[in-house]
Amino acid sequence: MQPAASLIISFYNKIEYLKLILAAVERQTFKNFEVIVADDGSKEDIVYQVKRLLSELPFQAKHIWHEDSGFRKNTMLNKAIQQSNSDYLIFIDGDCVPHCRFVEEHVSNANSKIVLAGRRVNLSQRLTAKLTPDGIKKGFLESVFTLQIIFDGVFGGSTQTLKGIYAPRGFVRTFLNRTTRGILGCNFSIHKQDLVDINGFDERYQSPGIGEDTDIEVRLLRNNVEVRMVKNMAIQYHLFHKRLNRGSDNLKIFEEVLNTNVIITPYGLIKPEDV
């Protein structure tokens, strides 16, 4: 049976974080989806561990990898798009743990010409250390941990903690999502065709920072794809780590995109040499 969605996890070497993510994936209320670990060149021993983890899961999962040649996340995401077996794609980063209703909310709110944009709670180092795969499987994230997150947001180091409160259906959701914000690369979903129509991710962005997700948003909007928020619905928890170095070249590339009104990047799924 073809899966209703593909959950694409951007990954690089952080195997302990992946264990937490996969524990949360096992707990998803919606079951008909595949997992793709999009690996931007992890070390050989890490690759072995990833393959072993995926082989033990009770659902469809695959690991795709290319050689480590610097930050090539967008290149790997394009490969994941090409190898996905569903028509709907959900993107998360390898340091973000999904709420048990995460996939359900993305799938149930999916529409053509709509990109769903979620948000995340930023966990402190102390709360990140409390998470274990077994605890997540037992529902720790959706139970008393929510109160701990809010408390830590006031007295500790966690931020954006109110975004970790799951909103009931109806007016509350409408109110919380009444304004539109941009796409975060760690939490968005879209019909595959809408990404294919703009030729996927621009592979020139080869460092973290502006451009990875902002570029996609700009080109989707130009192609009449609307951004719709799923804040307090498709919840995820960002695990603590040191900030990554940001590349200055990204801004130059993004300014070029803004100034040329491009919709279909020539540096994406299909390149001139492929034609």
FIVEXSE-366790 format. One record per residue: x, y, z of N, C-alpha, C in turn; residue in three letters; residue number from 1. Coordinates in pm, whole numbers, plus 50000, padded with zeros to 5 digits. Each point is the difference from the previous one (the first is absolute). Example, Ala and Ser with C-alpha at 12.3 -4.5 7.8 and 13.67 -1.06 7.14 Angstrom:
2
    n.X    n.Y    n.Z   ca.X   ca.Y   ca.Z    c.X    c.Y    c.Z  res    n
  51319  49431  50780  49911  50119  50000  50090  50120  50000  ala    1
  49965  50105  49928  50082  50119  50006  49923  50109  50073  ser    2
// end
This chain:
275
    n.X    n.Y    n.Z   ca.X   ca.Y   ca.Z    c.X    c.Y    c.Z  res    n
  50084  49880  50000  49916  50120  50000  50088  50125  50000  met    1
  49966  50094  49914  50075  50124  49994  49975  50082  50126  gln    2
  50106  50050  50065  49980  50082  50120  49933  50132  49966  pro    3
  49923  50051  50095  49931  50128  49980  50096  50118  50010  ala    4
  50114  49980  50066  50097  50107  50018  50139  49943  50017  ala    5
  50098  50085  49973  50140  49966  50026  50053  50100  50102  ser    6
  50049  49950  50112  50063  50084  50102  50150  49999  49972  leu    7
  50052  50113  49956  50141  50012  49961  50076  50068  50113  ile    8
  50099  49927  50054  50078  50048  50115  50140  50037  49951  ile    9
  50033  50128  50006  50137  50043  49967  50092  49955  50112  ser   10
  50109  49933  49964  50083  49936  50103  50148  50014  49970  phe   11
  50078  50016  50110  50146  49998  49986  50062  49965  50135  tyr   12
  50037  49875  50015  50083  49948  50111  49935  49994  50139  asn   13
  49894  50075  50028  49947  50006  50136  49908  49880  50027  lys   14
  50062  49885  50022  49925  49876  50012  49913  49998  50126  ile   15
  50045  50060  50109  49919  50001  50122  49874  50083  49981  glu   16
  50009  50106  49923  49881  50079  49968  49905  49919  49911  tyr   17
  50056  49927  49905  49916  49920  49911  49924  49894  50078  leu   18
  50060  49943  50101  49931  49901  50083  49876  50061  50065  lys   19
  50011  50123  50046  49886  50069  50060  49892  50026  49896  leu   20
  50042  50043  49883  49904  50029  49893  49925  49874  49959  ile   21
  50072  49891  49981  49935  49876  49957  49907  49944  50108  leu   22
  50035  50023  50127  49909  49960  50107  49869  50076  49989  ala   23
  50010  50130  49969  49880  50081  49983  49923  49961  49874  ala   24
  50073  49960  49897  49936  49957  49877  49917  49873  50023  val   25
  50051  49910  50082  49926  49878  50032  49868  50031  50071  glu   26
  49992  50113  50066  49882  50036  50078  49897  50080  49922  arg   27
  50024  50023  49874  49909  50083  49922  49860  49939  49992  gln   28
  49900  50085  50013  49861  49955  49994  49960  49962  49858  thr   29
  50059  50064  49902  49978  49966  49859  50112  49907  49957  phe   30
  49965  49888  49939  50098  49892  49977  50043  49983  49855  lys   31
  49922  50046  49904  50028  49969  49861  50098  50099  49938  asn   32
  50125  49989  50041  50103  50085  49943  50133  49924  50001  phe   33
  50093  50046  49916  50134  49946  49997  50096  50101  50061  glu   34
  50114  49950  50044  50106  50084  50054  50120  49994  49908  val   35
  50056  50116  49967  50123  50007  49922  50102  50079  50081  ile   36
  50109  49934  50039  50110  50068  50066  50093  50051  49891  val   37
  50000  50132  49982  50078  50064  49894  50134  50043  50059  ala   38
  50101  49919  49979  50127  50009  50070  50105  50075  49917  asp   39
  50042  50115  50052  50093  50086  49928  50146  49962  50029  asp   40
  50029  49869  49996  50138  49955  50006  50051  49958  50136  gly   41
  49916  49934  50079  50045  49955  50133  50113  49898  49988  ser   42
  50074  49986  50110  50113  49907  50005  49954  49855  49988  lys   43
  50093  49914  49963  49969  49859  49971  49936  49931  50120  glu   44
  50052  50021  50121  49944  49933  50116  49859  50051  50031  asp   45
  49975  50128  49972  49866  50056  50021  49902  49941  49899  ile   46
  50044  49988  49876  49916  49941  49896  49958  49859  50039  val   47
  50093  49924  50053  49969  49864  50045  49891  50002  50107  tyr   48
  50012  50091  50095  49900  50010  50107  49864  50043  49947  gln   49
  50000  50092  49906  49873  50046  49941  49929  49883  49932  val   50
  50073  49926  49919  49939  49887  49929  49945  49897  50097  lys   51
  50072  49975  50109  49951  49905  50100  49872  50051  50066  arg   52
  49997  50128  50035  49880  50059  50061  49879  49987  49908  leu   53
  50021  50033  49874  49888  49998  49905  49950  49858  49976  leu   54
  50090  49904  50005  49960  49860  49977  49911  49946  50111  ser   55
  50005  50063  50115  49922  49955  50116  49865  50070  50012  glu   56
  49972  50094  49911  49876  50078  50011  49882  49925  49942  leu   57
  49879  50023  50053  49880  49930  49952  49930  50072  49885  pro   58
  50073  50082  49924  49940  50071  49888  50104  50017  49889  phe   59
  49954  50048  49884  50090  50018  49887  50104  50108  50031  gln   60
  50126  49968  49976  50106  50097  50026  50119  49970  49908  ala   61
  50065  50107  49954  50119  49984  49917  50102  50106  50038  lys   62
  50126  49967  49973  50112  50091  50026  50066  50031  49867  his   63
  50012  50128  49968  50073  50038  49879  50117  50087  50043  ile   64
  50112  49987  49930  50126  50059  50045  50081  50046  49881  trp   65
  50075  50106  50018  50106  50033  49905  50126  50038  50077  his   66
  50111  50005  49932  50129  50025  50063  50003  50139  50063  glu   67
  50068  50009  50114  50014  50128  50069  50091  50092  49919  asp   68
  49939  50107  49950  50077  50099  49924  49954  50139  50042  ser   69
  49992  50020  50131  49949  50126  50052  49849  49995  50015  gly   70
  49942  50115  50030  49857  50011  50025  49924  49993  49867  phe   71
  49939  49885  49974  49923  49982  49875  49860  49948  50033  arg   72
  49939  50061  50099  49867  49960  50043  49900  50006  49886  lys   73
  50001  50110  49924  49901  50015  49893  50017  49895  49891  asn   74
  50125  49963  49971  50025  49894  49902  49939  49869  50049  thr   75
  50020  49969  50127  49946  49877  50055  49847  50004  50006  met   76
  49943  50116  50029  49853  50009  50002  49942  49976  49861  leu   77
  50067  50048  49898  49953  49972  49864  50006  49851  49969  asn   78
  50103  49933  50048  50009  49855  49981  49886  49929  50074  lys   79
  49966  50051  50117  49890  49941  50077  49867  50018  49928  ala   80
  49980  50116  49940  49878  50023  49922  49990  49897  49888  ile   81
  50109  49981  49931  50002  49909  49885  49978  49854  50042  gln   82
  50040  49965  50121  49986  49862  50045  49876  49976  50086  gln   83
  49921  50103  50022  49880  49984  50082  49893  49923  49923  ser   84
  49920  49925  50074  49897  49915  49939  49859  50055  50018  asn   85
  49988  50121  50049  49868  50058  50020  49990  50134  49927  ser   86
  49879  50052  49995  49976  50128  49933  50001  50117  50097  asp   87
  50020  49971  50130  50001  50107  50099  50124  49988  50087  tyr   88
  50070  50112  50019  50130  50000  50066  49998  50086  50125  leu   89
  50054  49946  50109  50012  50073  50127  50148  50006  50033  ile   90
  50050  50120  50029  50142  50020  50024  50027  50037  50145  phe   91
  50095  49929  50063  50047  50037  50132  50152  49990  50004  ile   92
  50060  50066  50098  50145  49993  50017  50035  49892  50101  asp   93
  50126  49957  49996  50046  49891  50085  50026  50040  50143  gly   94
  49956  50120  50040  50007  50042  50140  49864  50042  50053  asp   95
  49893  49953  49933  49863  50039  50037  49913  49875  50020  cys   96
  49945  49986  50118  49918  49884  50036  49852  50034  49982  val   97
  49925  49923  49922  49860  50033  49975  49905  49954  50110  pro   98
  49899  50080  50026  49886  49965  50085  49930  49879  49940  his   99
  49925  49924  50080  49938  49876  49951  49896  50025  49891  cys  100
  49946  50121  49991  49901  50032  49895  50061  50081  49885  arg  101
  50130  50004  49995  50069  50082  49901  49964  49961  49857  phe  102
  50019  49874  49966  49971  49955  49863  49850  50011  49972  val  103
  49918  49963  50096  49855  50010  49983  49957  50141  49962  glu  104
  50055  50100  50069  49960  50138  49972  50046  50045  49863  glu  105
  50120  49963  49961  50047  50039  49867  49915  49933  49891  his  106
  49971  49873  50016  49925  49928  49897  49855  50046  49995  val  107
  49937  50015  50115  49857  50034  50002  49973  50142  49953  ser  108
  50099  50086  50003  49983  50139  49956  50060  50026  49862  asn  109
  50043  49895  49933  50066  50016  49870  49902  50042  49892  ala  110
  50046  50089  49913  49924  50042  49882  50097  50033  49888  asn  111
  49955  49980  49876  50081  50040  49887  50017  50151  50001  ser  112
  50117  50044  49957  50034  50143  49996  50002  50064  50138  lys  113
  50021  49917  50103  50016  50047  50138  50126  49939  50058  ile  114
  50085  50081  50061  50113  49948  50078  49968  50028  50146  val  115
  50004  49896  50081  49970  50012  50143  50128  50031  50076  leu  116
  49995  50106  50081  50118  50045  50073  49975  49988  50150  ala  117
  50079  49915  50065  49991  49983  50145  50109  50075  50072  gly  118
  49998  49989  50131  50099  50064  50086  50055  49899  50099  arg  119
  50097  50043  50082  50063  49907  50092  50027  50066  50135  arg  120
  50007  49917  50102  50045  50041  50132  50151  49979  50006  val  121
  50073  50097  50052  50144  49986  50015  50032  49955  50143  asn  122
  50041  49875  50014  50027  49944  50132  50137  50043  50051  leu  123
  50007  50020  50130  50128  50030  50063  50087  49875  50004  ser  124
  50126  50021  50034  50092  49887  50014  49952  49906  50110  gln  125
  49945  50055  50107  49953  49919  50112  49883  49912  49960  arg  126
  49902  50055  49928  49884  49921  49960  50035  49900  49890  leu  127
  50089  50040  49911  50044  49907  49895  50061  49874  50063  thr  128
  50076  50020  50106  50066  49887  50067  49902  49906  50067  ala  129
  49879  50046  50025  49899  49917  50065  49933  49902  49905  lys  130
  50010  50025  49871  49929  49917  49902  50074  49869  49973  leu  131
  49924  49892  49998  50052  49868  49963  49903  49936  49902  thr  132
  50047  49909  49916  49908  49931  49909  49887  49929  50074  pro  133
  50030  49931  50108  49896  49929  50075  49898  50097  50058  asp  134
  50048  50112  50053  49909  50099  50056  49907  50057  49895  gly  135
  50055  50028  49882  49918  50053  49891  49894  49899  49958  ile  136
  50038  49873  49990  49905  49896  49961  49886  49986  50101  lys  137
  50027  50034  50126  49898  49992  50105  49916  50128  50011  lys  138
  50026  50098  49912  49918  50120  49998  50051  50115  50084  gly  139
  50127  49996  50037  50057  50104  50086  49984  50139  49938  phe  140
  50016  50011  49867  49992  50130  49935  49863  50065  50014  leu  141
  49896  49919  49993  49863  50055  49998  49936  50002  50139  glu  142
  50073  49965  50105  49939  49994  50133  50058  50109  50089  ser  143
  50059  49961  50108  50050  50096  50098  50114  50084  49943  val  144
  50064  49953  49897  50113  50075  49942  49956  50136  49948  phe  145
  49876  50010  49952  49950  50129  49950  50006  50105  50109  thr  146
  49960  49965  50121  50005  50093  50112  50145  50035  50034  leu  147
  50090  49902  49990  50141  50027  50026  50057  50098  49898  gln  148
  49956  49986  49875  50048  50090  49895  49956  50143  50030  ile  149
  49874  50018  50034  49949  50134  50029  50073  50060  50120  ile  150
  50020  49921  50104  50071  50046  50119  50143  50040  49963  phe  151
  50064  49918  49916  50137  50028  49960  50009  50123  49910  asp  152
  49890  50029  49930  49997  50120  49918  50001  50127  50083  gly  153
  49944  49991  50122  49995  50116  50090  50127  50009  50084  val  154
  50045  49886  50051  50110  50001  50097  50129  49936  49948  phe  155
  49995  49939  49883  50117  49932  49947  50040  50052  49864  gly  156
  50049  49909  49915  50057  50042  49872  49918  49967  49878  gly  157
  49883  49937  50015  49917  49968  49884  49932  50126  49946  ser  158
  49975  50003  49870  49933  50114  49938  49888  49953  49909  thr  159
  49911  50092  49964  49885  49970  49915  49915  49888  50058  gln  160
  49989  49997  50132  49939  49886  50067  49849  49989  49978  thr  161
  49932  50112  49981  49855  49995  49980  49963  49929  49870  leu  162
  50095  49991  49908  49975  49929  49875  49997  49850  50020  lys  163
  50031  49954  50121  49994  49857  50030  49867  49956  50057  gly  164
  49904  50091  50010  49867  49965  50051  49912  49958  49883  ile  165
  49951  49878  50004  49916  49949  49891  49861  50061  50010  tyr  166
  49956  50066  49894  49872  50070  50000  49887  49908  49955  ala  167
  49886  50005  50069  49883  49923  49955  49947  50057  49869  pro  168
  49913  49925  49936  49944  50046  49873  49902  50113  50022  arg  169
  49979  50079  49893  49901  50106  50007  50061  50138  50008  gly  170
  49933  50088  50075  50034  50141  50002  50143  50025  50048  phe  171
  50045  49924  50098  50133  50023  50056  50106  49987  49891  val  172
  49989  49898  49919  50097  49981  49891  49995  50116  49901  arg  173
  49879  50038  49965  49984  50110  49904  50063  50128  50055  thr  174
  49977  50026  50127  50054  50121  50062  50152  49997  50003  phe  175
  50058  49887  50040  50145  49990  50012  50070  50008  49865  leu  176
  49931  49962  49894  50060  49998  49867  49942  50105  49907  asn  177
  49951  50108  50060  49932  50104  49921  50099  50083  49917  arg  178
  50126  50004  50042  50103  50071  49925  50097  49900  49939  thr  179
  50054  50035  49884  50091  49911  49928  50144  50040  50023  thr  180
  50082  49903  50032  50144  50020  50012  50068  49913  49896  arg  181
  50132  50009  49994  50074  49931  49896  50020  49852  50027  gly  182
  50053  49932  49899  50032  49858  50010  50127  49982  50082  ile  183
  49998  49901  50089  50121  49953  50065  50036  49865  49939  leu  184
  50125  49986  49959  50041  49876  49935  49986  49877  50087  gly  185
  49993  50021  50132  49990  49888  50093  49857  49951  50020  cys  186
  49901  50071  49945  49861  49963  50027  49909  50056  49893  asn  187
  49994  49932  49886  49903  50039  49897  49964  49880  49916  phe  188
  49887  50010  49931  49956  49891  49914  49935  50057  49875  ser  189
  49999  49918  49894  49956  50050  49871  49975  49882  49906  ile  190
  49911  50017  49904  49985  49899  49896  50127  49995  49915  his  191
  50043  49882  49969  50123  49983  49923  49996  50080  49870  lys  192
  49886  49998  49933  49990  50068  49871  50028  50149  50011  gln  193
  49959  50061  50111  50025  50143  50018  50150  50030  50012  asp  194
  50077  49905  50053  50145  50017  50005  50063  49969  49863  leu  195
  49948  49897  49934  50051  49965  49868  49981  50118  49904  val  196
  49888  50070  50014  49968  50111  49910  50101  50114  50008  asp  197
  50071  50012  50113  50103  50105  50013  50141  49939  49995  ile  198
  50006  49873  49965  50125  49924  49986  50071  49980  50133  asn  199
  49923  49991  50108  50056  49961  50129  50087  50105  50066  gly  200
  50090  49952  50084  50089  50088  50076  50116  50048  49914  phe  201
  50043  50123  50023  50116  50056  49933  50126  49949  50070  asp  202
  50081  49924  49927  50115  49932  50060  50122  50089  50016  glu  203
  49990  50128  49963  50113  50091  50019  50016  50041  50146  arg  204
  49896  49987  50081  50010  50036  50141  50078  49891  50073  tyr  205
  50124  50028  50033  50087  49898  50056  50054  50037  50138  gln  206
  49914  50066  50076  50026  50025  50142  49865  50028  50064  ser  207
  49988  49973  50131  49873  50028  50067  49975  50150  50009  pro  208
  49874  50037  50006  49966  50141  50010  49895  50039  49898  gly  209
  49994  50125  49968  49900  50051  49907  50013  49930  49865  ile  210
  49887  49969  49941  50002  49942  49866  49948  49860  49991  gly  211
  50033  49914  50095  49954  49861  49994  49848  49992  49987  glu  212
  49931  50069  50089  49854  49997  50000  49940  50129  49943  asp  213
  50068  50114  50017  49947  50127  49950  49993  50000  49849  thr  214
  50099  49942  49936  50002  49990  49854  49880  49920  49950  asp  215
  49976  49886  50065  49886  49916  49962  49869  50079  50014  ile  216
  49987  50070  50111  49876  50076  50024  49977  50105  49892  glu  217
  50104  50075  49967  49986  50106  49900  49956  49943  49866  val  218
  50063  49892  49958  49968  49945  49869  49863  49931  49999  arg  219
  49960  49940  50112  49866  49942  50008  49893  50108  49992  leu  220
  50020  50110  50072  49903  50109  49997  49986  50057  49859  leu  221
  50110  50011  49930  49995  50049  49862  49924  49905  49909  arg  222
  49995  49874  50040  49928  49900  49920  49861  49974  50056  asn  223
  49949  50096  50078  49862  49998  50052  49974  49887  50100  asn  224
  50102  49962  50075  49983  49907  50111  49989  50083  50128  val  225
  49896  49976  50076  49971  50079  50120  50063  49936  50124  glu  226
  50055  50082  50090  50050  49952  50128  49886  50003  50101  val  227
  49979  49887  50067  49896  49991  50104  50064  49947  50128  arg  228
  49972  50065  50112  50061  49964  50126  49931  49881  50066  met  229
  50081  49917  50068  49947  49891  50084  50067  50008  50138  val  230
  50008  50123  50051  50058  50023  50132  49911  49942  50108  lys  231
  50060  49940  50102  49928  49932  50108  49918  49882  49950  asn  232
  50033  49953  49882  49935  49883  49941  50108  49897  49965  met  233
  50086  50035  49905  50114  49914  49964  50119  50045  50085  ala  234
  50006  49949  50121  50099  50045  50099  50127  49917  49992  ile  235
  50112  50065  50022  50126  49927  50014  50088  50068  50104  gln  236
  50097  49923  50048  50086  50044  50108  50145  50002  49951  tyr  237
  50059  50118  49996  50136  50014  49951  50099  49971  50112  his  238
  50088  49904  49975  50097  49956  50098  50117  50099  50008  leu  239
  50049  50019  50119  50106  50098  50023  50131  49958  49933  phe  240
  50067  50096  49938  50137  49981  49951  50061  50138  49977  his  241
  50130  50004  49985  50067  50126  49973  49958  50052  49863  lys  242
  49995  50132  49988  49960  50061  49873  50102  49969  49891  arg  243
  49948  49976  49879  50087  49973  49887  50051  50129  49939  leu  244
  50116  49993  49938  50053  50117  49930  49917  50027  49876  asn  245
  49967  50126  49979  49918  50040  49886  50088  50045  49885  arg  246
  49964  49961  49877  50081  50036  49884  49955  50130  49936  gly  247
  50095  50083  49962  49967  50130  49940  49958  49987  49854  ser  248
  50045  49894  49931  49966  49985  49858  49851  49980  49980  asp  249
  49933  49944  50098  49856  49977  49986  49925  50129  49970  asn  250
  50035  50107  50068  49930  50127  49983  50016  50052  49858  leu  251
  50119  49985  49942  50023  50046  49862  49911  49923  49902  lys  252
  49992  49869  50021  49917  49917  49912  49854  50038  50014  ile  253
  49956  50018  50124  49860  50034  50024  49965  50136  49941  phe  254
  50088  50096  50010  49976  50131  49940  49987  49989  49849  glu  255
  50078  49912  49941  49989  49976  49856  49862  49945  49964  glu  256
  49952  49906  50082  49867  49943  49978  49893  50109  50010  val  257
  50011  50085  50100  49902  50107  50019  50001  50098  49882  leu  258
  50117  50026  49945  50013  50101  49895  49966  49950  49861  asn  259
  49993  49867  49983  49976  49946  49866  49858  49946  49982  thr  260
  49922  49994  50107  49862  49948  49994  49993  49855  49950  asn  261
  50104  49924  50027  50003  49861  49956  49897  49917  50077  val  262
  49938  49905  49932  49909  49903  50063  50063  49861  49995  ile  263
  50048  49962  49885  50060  49868  49981  50151  50013  50006  ile  264
  50060  49947  50104  50146  50009  50012  50067  49905  49901  thr  265
  50108  50044  49937  50076  49908  49914  50098  49915  50080  pro  266
  50001  50015  50131  50095  49929  50086  49928  49903  50093  tyr  267
  49893  49936  49951  49917  49919  50086  49992  49854  49959  gly  268
  49878  49947  49999  49978  49859  49970  50056  49962  49862  leu  269
  49974  50083  49903  50052  49978  49864  50092  50116  49967  ile  270
  50121  49970  49954  50099  50102  49967  50023  50000  49850  lys  271
  50055  50109  49946  50020  50008  49855  50075  49881  49943  pro  272
  50100  49947  50073  50076  49887  49948  49920  49870  49997  glu  273
  49885  49998  50073  49916  49882  50001  49905  49993  49882  asp  274
  49984  50113  49930  49901  50008  49892  50062  49955  49868  val  275
// end
